[in-house]
Amino acid sequence: MNEQIARVYLNLTPRQRQVARLASQGLTNRQIAEALCIAPSVVAGHLSAVYAEMEACLGESAGKRYTLIRLLGPLLEHHPVLDV
């Protein structure tokens, strides 16, 4: 599963990766928006793209933010080289 989530992560744009990383740390859309100086609606758009990529590659559909936290958080914690 780690290889699959890493593939999903690396397929994202750099900004989508930033948003996904922050969401995987449990931040809200508003907190992510403030951290990246973008609108919360832009964060929501990036997360929609991230969730679509996850669903296409992993078949994950339930609890998408939870899935991000559960799968991506530990991966980035153990493989910081992916956090680019």
mmCIF file of the N, C-alpha and C atoms, coordinates in Angstrom:
data_MODEL
# 
_entry.id   MODEL 
# 
loop_
_atom_site.group_PDB 
_atom_site.id 
_atom_site.type_symbol 
_atom_site.label_atom_id 
_atom_site.label_alt_id 
_atom_site.label_comp_id 
_atom_site.label_asym_id 
_atom_site.label_entity_id 
_atom_site.label_seq_id 
_atom_site.pdbx_PDB_ins_code 
_atom_site.Cartn_x 
_atom_site.Cartn_y 
_atom_site.Cartn_z 
_atom_site.occupancy 
_atom_site.B_iso_or_equiv 
_atom_site.pdbx_formal_charge 
_atom_site.auth_seq_id 
_atom_site.auth_comp_id 
_atom_site.auth_asym_id 
_atom_site.auth_atom_id 
_atom_site.pdbx_PDB_model_num 
ATOM 1   N N  . MET A 1 1  ? 0.827   -1.200 0.000  1.00 0.00 ? 1  MET A N  1 
ATOM 2   C CA . MET A 1 1  ? 0.000   0.000  0.000  1.00 0.00 ? 1  MET A CA 1 
ATOM 3   C C  . MET A 1 1  ? 0.869   1.262  0.000  1.00 0.00 ? 1  MET A C  1 
ATOM 4   N N  . ASN A 1 2  ? 2.016   1.238  0.698  1.00 0.00 ? 2  ASN A N  1 
ATOM 5   C CA . ASN A 1 2  ? 2.893   2.408  0.724  1.00 0.00 ? 2  ASN A CA 1 
ATOM 6   C C  . ASN A 1 2  ? 3.333   2.810  -0.672 1.00 0.00 ? 2  ASN A C  1 
ATOM 7   N N  . GLU A 1 3  ? 3.641   1.824  -1.501 1.00 0.00 ? 3  GLU A N  1 
ATOM 8   C CA . GLU A 1 3  ? 4.078   2.123  -2.868 1.00 0.00 ? 3  GLU A CA 1 
ATOM 9   C C  . GLU A 1 3  ? 2.950   2.791  -3.655 1.00 0.00 ? 3  GLU A C  1 
ATOM 10  N N  . GLN A 1 4  ? 1.730   2.328  -3.458 1.00 0.00 ? 4  GLN A N  1 
ATOM 11  C CA . GLN A 1 4  ? 0.592   2.911  -4.173 1.00 0.00 ? 4  GLN A CA 1 
ATOM 12  C C  . GLN A 1 4  ? 0.332   4.350  -3.732 1.00 0.00 ? 4  GLN A C  1 
ATOM 13  N N  . ILE A 1 5  ? 0.344   4.612  -2.447 1.00 0.00 ? 5  ILE A N  1 
ATOM 14  C CA . ILE A 1 5  ? 0.088   5.978  -1.975 1.00 0.00 ? 5  ILE A CA 1 
ATOM 15  C C  . ILE A 1 5  ? 1.241   6.891  -2.364 1.00 0.00 ? 5  ILE A C  1 
ATOM 16  N N  . ALA A 1 6  ? 2.467   6.369  -2.402 1.00 0.00 ? 6  ALA A N  1 
ATOM 17  C CA . ALA A 1 6  ? 3.600   7.174  -2.862 1.00 0.00 ? 6  ALA A CA 1 
ATOM 18  C C  . ALA A 1 6  ? 3.421   7.536  -4.333 1.00 0.00 ? 6  ALA A C  1 
ATOM 19  N N  . ARG A 1 7  ? 2.942   6.606  -5.129 1.00 0.00 ? 7  ARG A N  1 
ATOM 20  C CA . ARG A 1 7  ? 2.693   6.865  -6.548 1.00 0.00 ? 7  ARG A CA 1 
ATOM 21  C C  . ARG A 1 7  ? 1.625   7.941  -6.706 1.00 0.00 ? 7  ARG A C  1 
ATOM 22  N N  . VAL A 1 8  ? 0.555   7.844  -5.929 1.00 0.00 ? 8  VAL A N  1 
ATOM 23  C CA . VAL A 1 8  ? -0.492  8.865  -5.958 1.00 0.00 ? 8  VAL A CA 1 
ATOM 24  C C  . VAL A 1 8  ? 0.112   10.220 -5.627 1.00 0.00 ? 8  VAL A C  1 
ATOM 25  N N  . TYR A 1 9  ? 0.880   10.276 -4.559 1.00 0.00 ? 9  TYR A N  1 
ATOM 26  C CA . TYR A 1 9  ? 1.469   11.532 -4.086 1.00 0.00 ? 9  TYR A CA 1 
ATOM 27  C C  . TYR A 1 9  ? 2.383   12.138 -5.148 1.00 0.00 ? 9  TYR A C  1 
ATOM 28  N N  . LEU A 1 10 ? 3.197   11.315 -5.776 1.00 0.00 ? 10 LEU A N  1 
ATOM 29  C CA . LEU A 1 10 ? 4.140   11.819 -6.777 1.00 0.00 ? 10 LEU A CA 1 
ATOM 30  C C  . LEU A 1 10 ? 3.454   12.234 -8.076 1.00 0.00 ? 10 LEU A C  1 
ATOM 31  N N  . ASN A 1 11 ? 2.241   11.753 -8.299 1.00 0.00 ? 11 ASN A N  1 
ATOM 32  C CA . ASN A 1 11 ? 1.468   12.157 -9.482 1.00 0.00 ? 11 ASN A CA 1 
ATOM 33  C C  . ASN A 1 11 ? 0.802   13.517 -9.305 1.00 0.00 ? 11 ASN A C  1 
ATOM 34  N N  . LEU A 1 12 ? 0.803   14.041 -8.113 1.00 0.00 ? 12 LEU A N  1 
ATOM 35  C CA . LEU A 1 12 ? 0.157   15.328 -7.841 1.00 0.00 ? 12 LEU A CA 1 
ATOM 36  C C  . LEU A 1 12 ? 1.057   16.483 -8.258 1.00 0.00 ? 12 LEU A C  1 
ATOM 37  N N  . THR A 1 13 ? 0.437   17.631 -8.473 1.00 0.00 ? 13 THR A N  1 
ATOM 38  C CA . THR A 1 13 ? 1.225   18.837 -8.730 1.00 0.00 ? 13 THR A CA 1 
ATOM 39  C C  . THR A 1 13 ? 1.910   19.245 -7.429 1.00 0.00 ? 13 THR A C  1 
ATOM 40  N N  . PRO A 1 14 ? 2.941   20.078 -7.507 1.00 0.00 ? 14 PRO A N  1 
ATOM 41  C CA . PRO A 1 14 ? 3.596   20.528 -6.274 1.00 0.00 ? 14 PRO A CA 1 
ATOM 42  C C  . PRO A 1 14 ? 2.627   21.182 -5.282 1.00 0.00 ? 14 PRO A C  1 
ATOM 43  N N  . ARG A 1 15 ? 1.694   21.995 -5.756 1.00 0.00 ? 15 ARG A N  1 
ATOM 44  C CA . ARG A 1 15 ? 0.745   22.655 -4.848 1.00 0.00 ? 15 ARG A CA 1 
ATOM 45  C C  . ARG A 1 15 ? -0.219  21.630 -4.251 1.00 0.00 ? 15 ARG A C  1 
ATOM 46  N N  . GLN A 1 16 ? -0.666  20.670 -5.056 1.00 0.00 ? 16 GLN A N  1 
ATOM 47  C CA . GLN A 1 16 ? -1.534  19.615 -4.527 1.00 0.00 ? 16 GLN A CA 1 
ATOM 48  C C  . GLN A 1 16 ? -0.807  18.824 -3.455 1.00 0.00 ? 16 GLN A C  1 
ATOM 49  N N  . ARG A 1 17 ? 0.488   18.590 -3.650 1.00 0.00 ? 17 ARG A N  1 
ATOM 50  C CA . ARG A 1 17 ? 1.276   17.889 -2.628 1.00 0.00 ? 17 ARG A CA 1 
ATOM 51  C C  . ARG A 1 17 ? 1.332   18.690 -1.340 1.00 0.00 ? 17 ARG A C  1 
ATOM 52  N N  . GLN A 1 18 ? 1.531   19.999 -1.448 1.00 0.00 ? 18 GLN A N  1 
ATOM 53  C CA . GLN A 1 18 ? 1.567   20.840 -0.246 1.00 0.00 ? 18 GLN A CA 1 
ATOM 54  C C  . GLN A 1 18 ? 0.247   20.743 0.506  1.00 0.00 ? 18 GLN A C  1 
ATOM 55  N N  . VAL A 1 19 ? -0.849  20.862 -0.227 1.00 0.00 ? 19 VAL A N  1 
ATOM 56  C CA . VAL A 1 19 ? -2.175  20.810 0.394  1.00 0.00 ? 19 VAL A CA 1 
ATOM 57  C C  . VAL A 1 19 ? -2.406  19.430 1.006  1.00 0.00 ? 19 VAL A C  1 
ATOM 58  N N  . ALA A 1 20 ? -2.077  18.376 0.270  1.00 0.00 ? 20 ALA A N  1 
ATOM 59  C CA . ALA A 1 20 ? -2.270  17.010 0.769  1.00 0.00 ? 20 ALA A CA 1 
ATOM 60  C C  . ALA A 1 20 ? -1.443  16.756 2.022  1.00 0.00 ? 20 ALA A C  1 
ATOM 61  N N  . ARG A 1 21 ? -0.204  17.244 2.009  1.00 0.00 ? 21 ARG A N  1 
ATOM 62  C CA . ARG A 1 21 ? 0.670   17.061 3.182  1.00 0.00 ? 21 ARG A CA 1 
ATOM 63  C C  . ARG A 1 21 ? 0.069   17.722 4.410  1.00 0.00 ? 21 ARG A C  1 
ATOM 64  N N  . LEU A 1 22 ? -0.405  18.957 4.259  1.00 0.00 ? 22 LEU A N  1 
ATOM 65  C CA . LEU A 1 22 ? -0.987  19.670 5.394  1.00 0.00 ? 22 LEU A CA 1 
ATOM 66  C C  . LEU A 1 22 ? -2.294  19.019 5.846  1.00 0.00 ? 22 LEU A C  1 
ATOM 67  N N  . ALA A 1 23 ? -3.096  18.573 4.896  1.00 0.00 ? 23 ALA A N  1 
ATOM 68  C CA . ALA A 1 23 ? -4.342  17.883 5.252  1.00 0.00 ? 23 ALA A CA 1 
ATOM 69  C C  . ALA A 1 23 ? -4.044  16.571 5.976  1.00 0.00 ? 23 ALA A C  1 
ATOM 70  N N  . SER A 1 24 ? -2.977  15.897 5.560  1.00 0.00 ? 24 SER A N  1 
ATOM 71  C CA . SER A 1 24 ? -2.617  14.626 6.210  1.00 0.00 ? 24 SER A CA 1 
ATOM 72  C C  . SER A 1 24 ? -2.144  14.840 7.639  1.00 0.00 ? 24 SER A C  1 
ATOM 73  N N  . GLN A 1 25 ? -1.774  16.087 7.966  1.00 0.00 ? 25 GLN A N  1 
ATOM 74  C CA . GLN A 1 25 ? -1.375  16.425 9.333  1.00 0.00 ? 25 GLN A CA 1 
ATOM 75  C C  . GLN A 1 25 ? -2.572  16.837 10.175 1.00 0.00 ? 25 GLN A C  1 
ATOM 76  N N  . GLY A 1 26 ? -3.765  16.813 9.578  1.00 0.00 ? 26 GLY A N  1 
ATOM 77  C CA . GLY A 1 26 ? -4.988  17.111 10.314 1.00 0.00 ? 26 GLY A CA 1 
ATOM 78  C C  . GLY A 1 26 ? -5.432  18.560 10.260 1.00 0.00 ? 26 GLY A C  1 
ATOM 79  N N  . LEU A 1 27 ? -4.786  19.395 9.443  1.00 0.00 ? 27 LEU A N  1 
ATOM 80  C CA . LEU A 1 27 ? -5.202  20.795 9.346  1.00 0.00 ? 27 LEU A CA 1 
ATOM 81  C C  . LEU A 1 27 ? -6.523  20.913 8.601  1.00 0.00 ? 27 LEU A C  1 
ATOM 82  N N  . THR A 1 28 ? -7.307  21.915 8.961  1.00 0.00 ? 28 THR A N  1 
ATOM 83  C CA . THR A 1 28 ? -8.559  22.191 8.268  1.00 0.00 ? 28 THR A CA 1 
ATOM 84  C C  . THR A 1 28 ? -8.270  22.950 6.975  1.00 0.00 ? 28 THR A C  1 
ATOM 85  N N  . ASN A 1 29 ? -9.273  23.041 6.113  1.00 0.00 ? 29 ASN A N  1 
ATOM 86  C CA . ASN A 1 29 ? -9.102  23.802 4.879  1.00 0.00 ? 29 ASN A CA 1 
ATOM 87  C C  . ASN A 1 29 ? -8.714  25.242 5.177  1.00 0.00 ? 29 ASN A C  1 
ATOM 88  N N  . ARG A 1 30 ? -9.337  25.832 6.171  1.00 0.00 ? 30 ARG A N  1 
ATOM 89  C CA . ARG A 1 30 ? -9.033  27.215 6.527  1.00 0.00 ? 30 ARG A CA 1 
ATOM 90  C C  . ARG A 1 30 ? -7.576  27.349 7.008  1.00 0.00 ? 30 ARG A C  1 
ATOM 91  N N  . GLN A 1 31 ? -7.130  26.414 7.825  1.00 0.00 ? 31 GLN A N  1 
ATOM 92  C CA . GLN A 1 31 ? -5.747  26.456 8.312  1.00 0.00 ? 31 GLN A CA 1 
ATOM 93  C C  . GLN A 1 31 ? -4.750  26.272 7.164  1.00 0.00 ? 31 GLN A C  1 
ATOM 94  N N  . ILE A 1 32 ? -5.070  25.372 6.243  1.00 0.00 ? 32 ILE A N  1 
ATOM 95  C CA . ILE A 1 32 ? -4.208  25.157 5.083  1.00 0.00 ? 32 ILE A CA 1 
ATOM 96  C C  . ILE A 1 32 ? -4.164  26.427 4.234  1.00 0.00 ? 32 ILE A C  1 
ATOM 97  N N  . ALA A 1 33 ? -5.318  27.032 4.020  1.00 0.00 ? 33 ALA A N  1 
ATOM 98  C CA . ALA A 1 33 ? -5.395  28.258 3.223  1.00 0.00 ? 33 ALA A CA 1 
ATOM 99  C C  . ALA A 1 33 ? -4.544  29.359 3.838  1.00 0.00 ? 33 ALA A C  1 
ATOM 100 N N  . GLU A 1 34 ? -4.634  29.517 5.150  1.00 0.00 ? 34 GLU A N  1 
ATOM 101 C CA . GLU A 1 34 ? -3.833  30.538 5.828  1.00 0.00 ? 34 GLU A CA 1 
ATOM 102 C C  . GLU A 1 34 ? -2.340  30.239 5.718  1.00 0.00 ? 34 GLU A C  1 
ATOM 103 N N  . ALA A 1 35 ? -1.964  28.987 5.847  1.00 0.00 ? 35 ALA A N  1 
ATOM 104 C CA . ALA A 1 35 ? -0.551  28.602 5.778  1.00 0.00 ? 35 ALA A CA 1 
ATOM 105 C C  . ALA A 1 35 ? 0.033   28.840 4.385  1.00 0.00 ? 35 ALA A C  1 
ATOM 106 N N  . LEU A 1 36 ? -0.788  28.660 3.359  1.00 0.00 ? 36 LEU A N  1 
ATOM 107 C CA . LEU A 1 36 ? -0.303  28.778 1.983  1.00 0.00 ? 36 LEU A CA 1 
ATOM 108 C C  . LEU A 1 36 ? -0.708  30.090 1.308  1.00 0.00 ? 36 LEU A C  1 
ATOM 109 N N  . CYS A 1 37 ? -1.399  30.955 2.050  1.00 0.00 ? 37 CYS A N  1 
ATOM 110 C CA . CYS A 1 37 ? -1.851  32.252 1.513  1.00 0.00 ? 37 CYS A CA 1 
ATOM 111 C C  . CYS A 1 37 ? -2.721  32.084 0.265  1.00 0.00 ? 37 CYS A C  1 
ATOM 112 N N  . ILE A 1 38 ? -3.682  31.169 0.361  1.00 0.00 ? 38 ILE A N  1 
ATOM 113 C CA . ILE A 1 38 ? -4.652  30.954 -0.711 1.00 0.00 ? 38 ILE A CA 1 
ATOM 114 C C  . ILE A 1 38 ? -6.037  30.898 -0.090 1.00 0.00 ? 38 ILE A C  1 
ATOM 115 N N  . ALA A 1 39 ? -7.059  30.946 -0.910 1.00 0.00 ? 39 ALA A N  1 
ATOM 116 C CA . ALA A 1 39 ? -8.439  30.906 -0.422 1.00 0.00 ? 39 ALA A CA 1 
ATOM 117 C C  . ALA A 1 39 ? -8.825  29.479 -0.024 1.00 0.00 ? 39 ALA A C  1 
ATOM 118 N N  . PRO A 1 40 ? -9.694  29.341 0.978  1.00 0.00 ? 40 PRO A N  1 
ATOM 119 C CA . PRO A 1 40 ? -10.164 28.002 1.352  1.00 0.00 ? 40 PRO A CA 1 
ATOM 120 C C  . PRO A 1 40 ? -10.819 27.256 0.183  1.00 0.00 ? 40 PRO A C  1 
ATOM 121 N N  . SER A 1 41 ? -11.462 27.995 -0.714 1.00 0.00 ? 41 SER A N  1 
ATOM 122 C CA . SER A 1 41 ? -12.085 27.342 -1.873 1.00 0.00 ? 41 SER A CA 1 
ATOM 123 C C  . SER A 1 41 ? -11.024 26.739 -2.806 1.00 0.00 ? 41 SER A C  1 
ATOM 124 N N  . VAL A 1 42 ? -9.862  27.361 -2.869 1.00 0.00 ? 42 VAL A N  1 
ATOM 125 C CA . VAL A 1 42 ? -8.758  26.816 -3.671 1.00 0.00 ? 42 VAL A CA 1 
ATOM 126 C C  . VAL A 1 42 ? -8.239  25.536 -3.020 1.00 0.00 ? 42 VAL A C  1 
ATOM 127 N N  . VAL A 1 43 ? -8.145  25.541 -1.703 1.00 0.00 ? 43 VAL A N  1 
ATOM 128 C CA . VAL A 1 43 ? -7.750  24.331 -0.967 1.00 0.00 ? 43 VAL A CA 1 
ATOM 129 C C  . VAL A 1 43 ? -8.727  23.207 -1.277 1.00 0.00 ? 43 VAL A C  1 
ATOM 130 N N  . ALA A 1 44 ? -10.022 23.516 -1.228 1.00 0.00 ? 44 ALA A N  1 
ATOM 131 C CA . ALA A 1 44 ? -11.045 22.501 -1.512 1.00 0.00 ? 44 ALA A CA 1 
ATOM 132 C C  . ALA A 1 44 ? -10.883 21.941 -2.918 1.00 0.00 ? 44 ALA A C  1 
ATOM 133 N N  . GLY A 1 45 ? -10.557 22.801 -3.867 1.00 0.00 ? 45 GLY A N  1 
ATOM 134 C CA . GLY A 1 45 ? -10.338 22.337 -5.239 1.00 0.00 ? 45 GLY A CA 1 
ATOM 135 C C  . GLY A 1 45 ? -9.140  21.413 -5.352 1.00 0.00 ? 45 GLY A C  1 
ATOM 136 N N  . HIS A 1 46 ? -8.066  21.776 -4.687 1.00 0.00 ? 46 HIS A N  1 
ATOM 137 C CA . HIS A 1 46 ? -6.875  20.915 -4.692 1.00 0.00 ? 46 HIS A CA 1 
ATOM 138 C C  . HIS A 1 46 ? -7.179  19.572 -4.034 1.00 0.00 ? 46 HIS A C  1 
ATOM 139 N N  . LEU A 1 47 ? -7.899  19.600 -2.920 1.00 0.00 ? 47 LEU A N  1 
ATOM 140 C CA . LEU A 1 47 ? -8.226  18.340 -2.244 1.00 0.00 ? 47 LEU A CA 1 
ATOM 141 C C  . LEU A 1 47 ? -9.139  17.473 -3.097 1.00 0.00 ? 47 LEU A C  1 
ATOM 142 N N  . SER A 1 48 ? -10.046 18.079 -3.839 1.00 0.00 ? 48 SER A N  1 
ATOM 143 C CA . SER A 1 48 ? -10.902 17.301 -4.742 1.00 0.00 ? 48 SER A CA 1 
ATOM 144 C C  . SER A 1 48 ? -10.055 16.558 -5.768 1.00 0.00 ? 48 SER A C  1 
ATOM 145 N N  . ALA A 1 49 ? -9.040  17.235 -6.294 1.00 0.00 ? 49 ALA A N  1 
ATOM 146 C CA . ALA A 1 49 ? -8.142  16.591 -7.260 1.00 0.00 ? 49 ALA A CA 1 
ATOM 147 C C  . ALA A 1 49 ? -7.334  15.468 -6.597 1.00 0.00 ? 49 ALA A C  1 
ATOM 148 N N  . VAL A 1 50 ? -6.890  15.707 -5.372 1.00 0.00 ? 50 VAL A N  1 
ATOM 149 C CA . VAL A 1 50 ? -6.141  14.684 -4.627 1.00 0.00 ? 50 VAL A CA 1 
ATOM 150 C C  . VAL A 1 50 ? -7.030  13.468 -4.393 1.00 0.00 ? 50 VAL A C  1 
ATOM 151 N N  . TYR A 1 51 ? -8.261  13.704 -3.944 1.00 0.00 ? 51 TYR A N  1 
ATOM 152 C CA . TYR A 1 51 ? -9.181  12.599 -3.675 1.00 0.00 ? 51 TYR A CA 1 
ATOM 153 C C  . TYR A 1 51 ? -9.493  11.815 -4.949 1.00 0.00 ? 51 TYR A C  1 
ATOM 154 N N  . ALA A 1 52 ? -9.642  12.511 -6.073 1.00 0.00 ? 52 ALA A N  1 
ATOM 155 C CA . ALA A 1 52 ? -9.910  11.837 -7.346 1.00 0.00 ? 52 ALA A CA 1 
ATOM 156 C C  . ALA A 1 52 ? -8.740  10.937 -7.732 1.00 0.00 ? 52 ALA A C  1 
ATOM 157 N N  . GLU A 1 53 ? -7.533  11.433 -7.542 1.00 0.00 ? 53 GLU A N  1 
ATOM 158 C CA . GLU A 1 53 ? -6.335  10.631 -7.842 1.00 0.00 ? 53 GLU A CA 1 
ATOM 159 C C  . GLU A 1 53 ? -6.266  9.411  -6.915 1.00 0.00 ? 53 GLU A C  1 
ATOM 160 N N  . MET A 1 54 ? -6.576  9.605  -5.635 1.00 0.00 ? 54 MET A N  1 
ATOM 161 C CA . MET A 1 54 ? -6.565  8.490  -4.687 1.00 0.00 ? 54 MET A CA 1 
ATOM 162 C C  . MET A 1 54 ? -7.588  7.439  -5.091 1.00 0.00 ? 54 MET A C  1 
ATOM 163 N N  . GLU A 1 55 ? -8.772  7.907  -5.454 1.00 0.00 ? 55 GLU A N  1 
ATOM 164 C CA . GLU A 1 55 ? -9.833  6.980  -5.825 1.00 0.00 ? 55 GLU A CA 1 
ATOM 165 C C  . GLU A 1 55 ? -9.449  6.204  -7.081 1.00 0.00 ? 55 GLU A C  1 
ATOM 166 N N  . ALA A 1 56 ? -8.849  6.884  -8.052 1.00 0.00 ? 56 ALA A N  1 
ATOM 167 C CA . ALA A 1 56 ? -8.456  6.226  -9.299 1.00 0.00 ? 56 ALA A CA 1 
ATOM 168 C C  . ALA A 1 56 ? -7.366  5.181  -9.062 1.00 0.00 ? 56 ALA A C  1 
ATOM 169 N N  . CYS A 1 57 ? -6.408  5.496  -8.215 1.00 0.00 ? 57 CYS A N  1 
ATOM 170 C CA . CYS A 1 57 ? -5.277  4.593  -7.997 1.00 0.00 ? 57 CYS A CA 1 
ATOM 171 C C  . CYS A 1 57 ? -5.500  3.564  -6.897 1.00 0.00 ? 57 CYS A C  1 
ATOM 172 N N  . LEU A 1 58 ? -6.231  3.961  -5.867 1.00 0.00 ? 58 LEU A N  1 
ATOM 173 C CA . LEU A 1 58 ? -6.365  3.090  -4.696 1.00 0.00 ? 58 LEU A CA 1 
ATOM 174 C C  . LEU A 1 58 ? -7.751  2.495  -4.527 1.00 0.00 ? 58 LEU A C  1 
ATOM 175 N N  . GLY A 1 59 ? -8.728  3.065  -5.207 1.00 0.00 ? 59 GLY A N  1 
ATOM 176 C CA . GLY A 1 59 ? -10.091 2.604  -5.023 1.00 0.00 ? 59 GLY A CA 1 
ATOM 177 C C  . GLY A 1 59 ? -10.667 3.035  -3.691 1.00 0.00 ? 59 GLY A C  1 
ATOM 178 N N  . GLU A 1 60 ? -10.017 3.971  -3.023 1.00 0.00 ? 60 GLU A N  1 
ATOM 179 C CA . GLU A 1 60 ? -10.492 4.456  -1.725 1.00 0.00 ? 60 GLU A CA 1 
ATOM 180 C C  . GLU A 1 60 ? -11.649 5.426  -1.940 1.00 0.00 ? 60 GLU A C  1 
ATOM 181 N N  . SER A 1 61 ? -12.747 5.197  -1.273 1.00 0.00 ? 61 SER A N  1 
ATOM 182 C CA . SER A 1 61 ? -13.864 6.115  -1.433 1.00 0.00 ? 61 SER A CA 1 
ATOM 183 C C  . SER A 1 61 ? -14.431 6.603  -0.107 1.00 0.00 ? 61 SER A C  1 
ATOM 184 N N  . ALA A 1 62 ? -14.280 5.827  0.940  1.00 0.00 ? 62 ALA A N  1 
ATOM 185 C CA . ALA A 1 62 ? -14.891 6.212  2.219  1.00 0.00 ? 62 ALA A CA 1 
ATOM 186 C C  . ALA A 1 62 ? -13.941 7.073  3.041  1.00 0.00 ? 62 ALA A C  1 
ATOM 187 N N  . GLY A 1 63 ? -14.462 8.143  3.605  1.00 0.00 ? 63 GLY A N  1 
ATOM 188 C CA . GLY A 1 63 ? -13.678 8.983  4.514  1.00 0.00 ? 63 GLY A CA 1 
ATOM 189 C C  . GLY A 1 63 ? -12.406 9.496  3.888  1.00 0.00 ? 63 GLY A C  1 
ATOM 190 N N  . LYS A 1 64 ? -12.515 10.296 2.861  1.00 0.00 ? 64 LYS A N  1 
ATOM 191 C CA . LYS A 1 64 ? -11.346 10.667 2.081  1.00 0.00 ? 64 LYS A CA 1 
ATOM 192 C C  . LYS A 1 64 ? -10.290 11.414 2.882  1.00 0.00 ? 64 LYS A C  1 
ATOM 193 N N  . ARG A 1 65 ? -10.680 12.369 3.713  1.00 0.00 ? 65 ARG A N  1 
ATOM 194 C CA . ARG A 1 65 ? -9.667  13.064 4.511  1.00 0.00 ? 65 ARG A CA 1 
ATOM 195 C C  . ARG A 1 65 ? -9.062  12.090 5.513  1.00 0.00 ? 65 ARG A C  1 
ATOM 196 N N  . TYR A 1 66 ? -9.897  11.251 6.077  1.00 0.00 ? 66 TYR A N  1 
ATOM 197 C CA . TYR A 1 66 ? -9.388  10.233 7.001  1.00 0.00 ? 66 TYR A CA 1 
ATOM 198 C C  . TYR A 1 66 ? -8.384  9.331  6.285  1.00 0.00 ? 66 TYR A C  1 
ATOM 199 N N  . THR A 1 67 ? -8.689  8.947  5.053  1.00 0.00 ? 67 THR A N  1 
ATOM 200 C CA . THR A 1 67 ? -7.791  8.095  4.284  1.00 0.00 ? 67 THR A CA 1 
ATOM 201 C C  . THR A 1 67 ? -6.464  8.797  4.042  1.00 0.00 ? 67 THR A C  1 
ATOM 202 N N  . LEU A 1 68 ? -6.523  10.085 3.741  1.00 0.00 ? 68 LEU A N  1 
ATOM 203 C CA . LEU A 1 68 ? -5.297  10.879 3.559  1.00 0.00 ? 68 LEU A CA 1 
ATOM 204 C C  . LEU A 1 68 ? -4.464  10.858 4.836  1.00 0.00 ? 68 LEU A C  1 
ATOM 205 N N  . ILE A 1 69 ? -5.102  11.114 5.957  1.00 0.00 ? 69 ILE A N  1 
ATOM 206 C CA . ILE A 1 69 ? -4.402  11.136 7.241  1.00 0.00 ? 69 ILE A CA 1 
ATOM 207 C C  . ILE A 1 69 ? -3.822  9.757  7.559  1.00 0.00 ? 69 ILE A C  1 
ATOM 208 N N  . ARG A 1 70 ? -4.618  8.732  7.318  1.00 0.00 ? 70 ARG A N  1 
ATOM 209 C CA . ARG A 1 70 ? -4.223  7.360  7.669  1.00 0.00 ? 70 ARG A CA 1 
ATOM 210 C C  . ARG A 1 70 ? -3.098  6.839  6.781  1.00 0.00 ? 70 ARG A C  1 
ATOM 211 N N  . LEU A 1 71 ? -3.119  7.166  5.494  1.00 0.00 ? 71 LEU A N  1 
ATOM 212 C CA . LEU A 1 71 ? -2.130  6.601  4.578  1.00 0.00 ? 71 LEU A CA 1 
ATOM 213 C C  . LEU A 1 71 ? -0.959  7.528  4.287  1.00 0.00 ? 71 LEU A C  1 
ATOM 214 N N  . LEU A 1 72 ? -1.255  8.788  4.001  1.00 0.00 ? 72 LEU A N  1 
ATOM 215 C CA . LEU A 1 72 ? -0.193  9.697  3.588  1.00 0.00 ? 72 LEU A CA 1 
ATOM 216 C C  . LEU A 1 72 ? 0.638   10.201 4.759  1.00 0.00 ? 72 LEU A C  1 
ATOM 217 N N  . GLY A 1 73 ? -0.008  10.497 5.877  1.00 0.00 ? 73 GLY A N  1 
ATOM 218 C CA . GLY A 1 73 ? 0.720   10.999 7.043  1.00 0.00 ? 73 GLY A CA 1 
ATOM 219 C C  . GLY A 1 73 ? 1.881   10.111 7.452  1.00 0.00 ? 73 GLY A C  1 
ATOM 220 N N  . PRO A 1 74 ? 1.630   8.827  7.698  1.00 0.00 ? 74 PRO A N  1 
ATOM 221 C CA . PRO A 1 74 ? 2.726   7.934  8.095  1.00 0.00 ? 74 PRO A CA 1 
ATOM 222 C C  . PRO A 1 74 ? 3.780   7.767  6.997  1.00 0.00 ? 74 PRO A C  1 
ATOM 223 N N  . LEU A 1 75 ? 3.357   7.771  5.745  1.00 0.00 ? 75 LEU A N  1 
ATOM 224 C CA . LEU A 1 75 ? 4.316   7.624  4.650  1.00 0.00 ? 75 LEU A CA 1 
ATOM 225 C C  . LEU A 1 75 ? 5.302   8.786  4.639  1.00 0.00 ? 75 LEU A C  1 
ATOM 226 N N  . LEU A 1 76 ? 4.786   10.013 4.760  1.00 0.00 ? 76 LEU A N  1 
ATOM 227 C CA . LEU A 1 76 ? 5.667   11.181 4.747  1.00 0.00 ? 76 LEU A CA 1 
ATOM 228 C C  . LEU A 1 76 ? 6.538   11.240 6.000  1.00 0.00 ? 76 LEU A C  1 
ATOM 229 N N  . GLU A 1 77 ? 6.007   10.747 7.096  1.00 0.00 ? 77 GLU A N  1 
ATOM 230 C CA . GLU A 1 77 ? 6.772   10.726 8.344  1.00 0.00 ? 77 GLU A CA 1 
ATOM 231 C C  . GLU A 1 77 ? 7.981   9.784  8.233  1.00 0.00 ? 77 GLU A C  1 
ATOM 232 N N  . HIS A 1 78 ? 7.789   8.646  7.570  1.00 0.00 ? 78 HIS A N  1 
ATOM 233 C CA . HIS A 1 78 ? 8.849   7.643  7.463  1.00 0.00 ? 78 HIS A CA 1 
ATOM 234 C C  . HIS A 1 78 ? 9.725   7.809  6.222  1.00 0.00 ? 78 HIS A C  1 
ATOM 235 N N  . HIS A 1 79 ? 9.260   8.567  5.253  1.00 0.00 ? 79 HIS A N  1 
ATOM 236 C CA . HIS A 1 79 ? 10.006  8.786  4.010  1.00 0.00 ? 79 HIS A CA 1 
ATOM 237 C C  . HIS A 1 79 ? 10.018  10.266 3.670  1.00 0.00 ? 79 HIS A C  1 
ATOM 238 N N  . PRO A 1 80 ? 10.732  11.075 4.429  1.00 0.00 ? 80 PRO A N  1 
ATOM 239 C CA . PRO A 1 80 ? 10.704  12.530 4.229  1.00 0.00 ? 80 PRO A CA 1 
ATOM 240 C C  . PRO A 1 80 ? 11.207  12.970 2.858  1.00 0.00 ? 80 PRO A C  1 
ATOM 241 N N  . VAL A 1 81 ? 11.925  12.100 2.146  1.00 0.00 ? 81 VAL A N  1 
ATOM 242 C CA . VAL A 1 81 ? 12.398  12.460 0.817  1.00 0.00 ? 81 VAL A CA 1 
ATOM 243 C C  . VAL A 1 81 ? 11.229  12.714 -0.135 1.00 0.00 ? 81 VAL A C  1 
ATOM 244 N N  . LEU A 1 82 ? 10.070  12.120 0.141  1.00 0.00 ? 82 LEU A N  1 
ATOM 245 C CA . LEU A 1 82 ? 8.889   12.349 -0.687 1.00 0.00 ? 82 LEU A CA 1 
ATOM 246 C C  . LEU A 1 82 ? 8.305   13.740 -0.464 1.00 0.00 ? 82 LEU A C  1 
ATOM 247 N N  . ASP A 1 83 ? 8.654   14.351 0.621  1.00 0.00 ? 83 ASP A N  1 
ATOM 248 C CA . ASP A 1 83 ? 8.066   15.629 0.997  1.00 0.00 ? 83 ASP A CA 1 
ATOM 249 C C  . ASP A 1 83 ? 8.806   16.770 0.294  1.00 0.00 ? 83 ASP A C  1 
ATOM 250 N N  . VAL A 1 84 ? 8.620   16.826 -1.019 1.00 0.00 ? 84 VAL A N  1 
ATOM 251 C CA . VAL A 1 84 ? 9.279   17.866 -1.823 1.00 0.00 ? 84 VAL A CA 1 
ATOM 252 C C  . VAL A 1 84 ? 8.270   18.823 -2.417 1.00 0.00 ? 84 VAL A C  1 
# 
